Amino acid sequence: MDIIQAIKERHSVRAYTGKKIEEEKRRKLEEIIEECNEESGLHIQIRYDDPSGFDSRLAHYGKFRNVENYIILAGLSSEDLQEKCGYYGEKIVLEAQMMGLNTCWAALTFNKGNVKKSIPVIEKLVLVIAIGYGENQGKAHKSRSLESVMVTKGKMPDWFHKGAEAALLAPTAMNQQKFKMGIKDGSPVIRVSGKGPYTKIDLGIVK
Ligand SMILES: Cc1cc2nc3c(=O)[nH]c(=O)nc-3n(C[C@H](O)[C@H](O)[C@H](O)COP(=O)(O)O)c2cc1C
């Protein structure tokens, strides 16, 4: 599976089978996370076989079931902390999808108290991603039209069109898709449009 296929096939999955992630895949995920941490300065971690992160009424209310592994996105406070967590988190999500694993981002419906125990007090916990073998593959979200998120009007080059389509397949908090895209001086530009929670994280994901 290539990354374009992974973008198309990825959907949020909240119920997991309990099947353990194999050692080989764990090693691969650790490598990817290490690379992301080096490049970004973030402190991303993965916790295996630890149901405590999604063990709360809020998580069950949010329909999470059998989450035994999760990725923690955290780092020292900075202007771009949220956007970076979105960008690097989605990179890991797509790698996981290519490895046959399912995921779901969670900013709200998880056990924050338990997750915080795994990070140093000086770090800020931004959010987590559930990861494992899903009971199903999830389903495609409703999406805004390409025209409604475009600021550049008229015919667009093929490379841009493909990128814009991929952006509309990306996960955003509550599927809000609050971003606008266009081309400026031959390069793609993308920005948050409108107000909403977690839009900076969404922007990183979409980028
Ligand atoms: C920043 C962010 C925060 C999210 N927080 C939660 C959450 O707390 N609980 C939850 O069930 N889903 C959460 N989601 C998942 C979104 O609801 C989901 O990505 C969106 O509805 C689009 O669906 P899709 O991922 O299947 O394409 C979050 C997604 C993002 C990007």
The ligand as an ORCA input file, in Angstrom:
! r2SCAN-3c Opt
* xyz 0 1
  C      -7.574     16.965     16.482
  C      -8.595     15.849     16.522
  C      -9.224     15.536     17.719
  C     -10.151     14.483     17.776
  N     -10.712     14.152     18.986
  C     -11.585     13.109     19.059
  C     -12.128     12.707     20.318
  O     -11.813     13.269     21.381
  N     -12.975     11.668     20.336
  C     -13.351     10.987     19.207
  O     -14.139     10.039     19.283
  N     -12.843     11.349     17.969
  C     -11.979     12.376     17.881
  N     -11.430     12.731     16.660
  C     -11.768     11.981     15.437
  C     -12.671     12.811     14.489
  O     -13.989     12.816     14.985
  C     -12.618     12.212     13.063
  O     -11.294     12.269     12.601
  C     -13.514     12.964     12.091
  O     -14.868     12.788     12.423
  C     -13.302     12.515     10.649
  O     -13.530     11.142     10.500
  P     -12.411     10.175      9.940
  O     -11.216     10.259     10.851
  O     -13.049      8.804      9.958
  O     -12.047     10.601      8.552
  C     -10.486     13.768     16.591
  C      -9.848     14.095     15.390
  C      -8.899     15.109     15.360
  C      -8.199     15.399     14.071
*
